[in-house]
Amino acid sequence: MSHSINLPRIMEIGKNSRSKLPDILKSLGAKNPLIITDKMMVSLGYIEKIQQLLKEAEIYADYFDETIPEPTSGSIAAGVQHVKSHHYDAIIAVGGGSPIDSAKAISILGKFGGEIRDYKFPRQVNETGLPIIAIPTTAGTGSECTRFTIITDDQTSEKMLCAGLGFLPVAAIIDYELTMSLPARTTADTGIDALTHAIEAYVSKKANAYSDAQAIAAMKLIGPNLQTVYHQPDNEIAREKMMLGSTLAGIAFSNASVALVHGMSRPIGAFFHVPHGLSNAMLLPMITSYSIQAAPERYADCAKAIGVANQDDELEIANQKLVQALIHINTDLQVPTLAEFGVSKQTFDDLVQTMAEQALASGSPLNNPRVPSIAEMVSLYQQLW
């Protein structure tokens, strides 16, 4: 059986790899790029430095900084209008997953029009929009090398999964130095997001030999370093390993797909504005425990890859260690419960059926080793509280 593997055409990885941006643009024949980012990246001075780098190469770039955390159909509208009213030939996406996801949507809608809901899964969006050079500033989403984007529909509060080669960046610049100033909370949430990507890619029903290799490599990098970067933010060695692990995890799930954690996570983010990585973190121990019986060998491999089980541990022991390690990581990284995050129990109960229906409709739960019914997902959500 063959599998289609899709990657960015160009990847620059390592310290100061951002200096290669002018060369990448020139290789693409791009002379009038737009930087898509958020106001935080502007305030930190990252965008000015990138503009200066490009100016020295006689490339002049505007920037659009109106993207928001957990982007919505409304939030990308201004970016789409901005692209339509100019003659840009490339997009440089700078930031965490939200600016990069926004850039992907803007690239397609800016060229082909319509509403983002027109492009949601199960449609495969293989049209070619403006070429995207993605420069992540977090070690977590892996969006720089995936063929997915996640946008919330303002009208329905549905967090829509959009998939296809049209959303895959042409180039990715993986420079861990850009993560050195991340706040502890962002470091934790994006790091657990990356770990979730690797685990779900490995246990996914769409896993293949290539994605398995990337997922295991990612877990070996993320497992020993996730808590280190949280407690020692200036540890360059750990930051570099987390950044590479995040990218490998992104490659893994982009070529295998995520599963139940992500399917159930998206409605939590859409309805309660919980950051994506944080909602994944809330779910990961419980969903892992629920799913293990359907793929005990795979989950045992995960336990050994992240370094919490011994190579000669029996399956049951390794899997017990995995669940306990995930619970410990959440405790150590101070992951709150939904109640601690401030979610209203009454509102949660009123929405839980809709959340389960939206989770199933996203398609991701069908990739899980153990596929739940909507009633089972309602029960799992209630346990999460």
C-alpha positions, 0 to 999 in steps of 0.5 A: 500500500502506498502513501502520499507524503507532502512537505514544504518544498524548502525547509531551513532549520537551525539557529539564525535560519531566518537569515535565509528568508531573502534567498528563499523569496528570490528562489520563488521569484517573489518581490512584493511579499506581505508579512502576516503576523499579530501585534505581539510580534510587532511589539517584540520587534520581530517584524521590524527586524525581518523588514530590515533583513529584507530591505538589505536584500532590496525587498520591501515588505508590508505587514498585516498584524490584525490576526487574533488567537484562535482565528475566526472567519471574521478575523481573517476577512480584513486580511483577505480584503487587504490581499485583494486590494494589493498585488502581493506575490508571496506571504510571510507568516510569522508567529504561533499557529494562529497567525500561520493558520490565518495566513493559510486561509487568507492565501486561499480566500484572497485568490479564490474568494468565497467564505472559509466555510466553503473550504471546510473538511471533507473538501480537499483544498488543493488549489494554489493560493499565494505561496507561504513562507512560514516562520513559527515562533512557538514550538508546538503547532507544527503549522509551518509544515502541515496541510491544515488550517483551523478557523472558527465560524463566527455564525455557528462557533464551529471550529472548522478543520480545513485540509488540502495541499493548498494550505501547505506552506511552500517554505518553512524556517525553523529557528528556535531562537524565536522561541526563547522569549516565550512566556511559560504558559505559552511554552507549556501549552504549545509543547503539550500540543506538539506532544499530542500531535506526535502521539496521535499521529502514531496511534492514528488509523491513518498512520504509515511507516513514514509518519511513524518514523517522524512521530517517534523521533518527535516524541524522543525530542519532546519527552525529555525536554518539555518540562525543561523548557518550562522550568529553564526557559533560557536552555538553548539546547532544550529549546532547539530540541523542542522546536525540531520535535514540534516540526517533526510532529507536525510532519507526522500528523500532516501525513497521518492525521490527528485523532480524538484529542483534537476532535474534542479539543476544537469545540472547547476552544471555539465555545470557551476560548481555551487556547488550542494547546491548553485544551489538548492538554486537558484532554490528553491523559483522559483520552489516552486512558480511554483509547489504550485498550484498542492499540496497547502496543502503539501506546506502549511505544509512545511511553518508551519513546518519550522516556517514561517506560523501559524498553523491556516493560510489558504492555500493561506496565508501559501504558500505565506509566504513560497515563501517569506521566501525562497526568504528571506533566499536566500537574507540573506545567500547571494545566488548569481544569475547565472549572479552574479556567473559568468555564461556567458549568451550566453553559458547558452542560448546555453545549456538551451535546453540540460539542460532541456532534461538532467533534465527530463531524470534524472527522478526527475522532474516526482516526482514533484507535477506539472510535466513540459514539456521540453519547460516549463523547458526551460522557468523556466531556463530562468526565473532563469537567 
